[in-house]
Amino acid sequence: MSSHSSERTVTAGGSPSPATTNSLSGAHHHVSMKLNSRNFLFWRTQLVPFLRGQDLLGFVNGSMPCPPSTIPAASSNDSGSGATTTTATIPNPAHKAWVLQDQSILSMLISSMSDEVLHLAVGRETAAEVWMSITTSLGSSTEARCLSLLDQFQMLRQGNLSTAEYLGRAEVLVEALAQAGRPLSSTEQNLYVLRGLRQDLRIMAASLTATNHSISLPQLADFLQAQEFII
């Protein structure tokens, strides 16, 4: 895939559209993760920079709408009145180019979805429609979603996971809650993390949080990983 963004032209309708269509045939090298019901943030994190780098993000966020399908044909000047009249319209080449590019992006989005969430693309005809469907379903800020994420955090347990793996899962839930409009305080984050730690690490971490100083999750992570290394 070329590393250069597509050239842009401005149509008669005022909307920018690609002069040449990027087929995105090599997108799988940049967007390798399949979207499922649990990894929306990771999936979005790898997809948005890729689309932005290709100057195509406007196709999914709605800032680059479809140009009109037709434009006025060459106008004629009425020599008697001096008025300019338009007698016909012709197909707008920018419209066709936009549709081709949009369908290429749509195909890429669908191919990056697992079977579990593929129903979110059914009946959607544009990349923006699929993007909205995914964002609404998996990245929404509904009360039900916030409660579900909180429940996942409260039930999170380290078990046989390494400290790095366990804290990585905790940080994903913290970020997901923030995106959903329910950010957690440092105290809440530490409470849920400490609750799920193995017993040996929980005792050590509790001593760190017993002070009056606020401990951030990254600081707690550094401490726990150091203690795990010593053990």
N, C-alpha and C positions, 0 to 999 in steps of 0.2 A: 504494500500500500504506500502511496506517496505520502511523504510527511508534510506536504504543503496543503493548506486549506484551499477549498474550491474558490474560484474567482466569483465575484458577486456583480450582479447588474441590478438596476432598479427598473421595475416594470412601470407601465402606464398607470397601474393601480397603486403605485407607491410602496409596494412590498418588495424587499430584497429577495432574490432567489438565486440558486446556483446556476452559473452559466454552463458549468459542466457537472455531471452527476458523479458523485463519489460512490462507487459500488460497495465499499466497506468489506471487500472480500477478505481482507486480512484482519478483521475486527476480533476474531477469536484469539489472536495473539495478545490483545490488550484487555479483552473482556472474557476471561476464562471461567468465571464463577457462574454456576447455574442458580438462578433465583429460586428460593423456596420460602416457606412461611416464616422462617426464623432468621434469615440472613439479609433482610432488605437493606440495612445500613451498609453492610460490606459490599453488596451488589451495586448500590447507588454510588458508593465511594469510588469504585473502579470505572463505572460507566460515565459519570458526569465529566470527569477530566478528559476522557477520551472524546466524547462528543464536543466538548468545548474546544479541544485542540484541533478538531476537524472543522470548526466553525459551524457546527450542526445542532448545537443545543437548542436553538430557537425552534427547531421542528418539534421537539417534545415538550417544551415549556410554553408554547403558544405565542412566542414573541415574533415568529416568522410565519404568518398566516399564508394560506394558499392565495396566489394571485388570481385575478379574474380569468375565466376561461377564454374570453374574447376581448379584443381591443378595437378601437375605431380604425377603420380602414383609412387610406389616404383621403384627406378631405379635398373638396373642390370649392373654389371661390366663385361666387355669383357675381359676374362682372357688372351686372346692372345695379345691384343693391349694395355691393361691397361686403355682404354677409358671407360667413364661412359655414357651410353645411356639411354634415356627415351623412353619407348615403348608405354605408354598410359597415359591418364589423368583420374581423378576421380572427382566426384562432390565435391565442396568445402563446408564443413559444415558451415564455417563462412559466406558464401554468403547467405545461407538459413536463418541463424540466423539474418543477417542484414536486409533481406527483411521482415522477420516477425516483427522485431522491427520498421522498417521504416513504415510499414503499420499500426502498432499500433499508432504511432505518427501522421500519416496522418489522421487516424480516429478521433483522439483527436482534431486535428486542425479543421477538418470539423465540428465536433460537437460543436465547440466553435464559429462558424460563424452563424450570423443571415441570414434569407432568403434574406435580402437585398443585401448581398455581396457574397452569395453562388456561384454565377456564376464565381467567381475568382478561384474556385477549379475545375470547369468543365474541363475535358480533361487532368488534371494533375495527374500523377501516383505516384509521390513520395512526401514526406513531404517537401523536399527542393524546388520542383517545385511550390507547393502551397504557401510556405513561400515567395518565390521570387515574385509570382504573387500578393500576398497581399501587400508586401513591395513596389513594383513598383507602384501599383495602389493607395494605401492609404498613403504611407509614402515617396513618391517621392519628389524630389527637383525641379520639373519642374516649369517653369515660371507661367504656368496656375494655379498650385496649390498655389504658393506663392501669386498670385493676389487674389485667392479665399479666402485664410486665412486672408489677409489684409482687404478684403472687409467685412468679418465676424467680424473682430475686430472693424472696423470703424462703423459698424452698431450695435454693441453691446450696449444694453441699460439695465439699472438696473430694471426699472419698479417696479414690486412688489417683486423682489428678495431681500433677505437680503444682506447686504454688503459682508458677507463671501461667499455667493453663487455667487454673481456677480463677485467678485474678483477671485474666483476659476475658473470661466469660462474664465476670462481674462488671467490668468496664463497658462491655457491649450493652448490658442491661441499663447501666447508668446513662449511657449516651442515648439509648432508645427512649428512655423515659424523658430525658431532656428534649429530644426531638418531638415527643408526643405532648409537650407542654406541662410535664410533671417533674421538674428537676428536683433531685434529692440533695439535702444538705450534707455536709461532711459527716455529721453525726449519724444520719440515717445510713449513709453508705458504709461507714465503719461498723455500725450495728449489724447490718445484714451480712457483711463480709465475715465478721468475727463469729457470727452464729454458725456459719457453715464450715469453718476451719476444722482441721483435725485437732484433737484434744491437746496434743503437745505444743502445737503452734498457737492455739487459742490462748493458752495461759501466758505465753510470752507476749503476744500482741496486746492482751488486756492490760499488762503493766505499762505498755507504751501509751495507751489511750487513757490511763488513769489520771494524767496530768490535766491542768486547766487549759493547756494549749491545744488548739484545734489541729488535728492531724488529717492531712489530705489522703485520698486513696493512693496516689503515686508514692507518697512518703511511707505509708503503711506497706505498700508492695515492696519497696526497697528494703524495709526492715525485715519483712517476712522471708524474702528470698535470701537475705544475708543469714538469717537464723537457720533456714533450711540447709544452706551450704555448710554452716558450722556443724549442724547435726549429722 
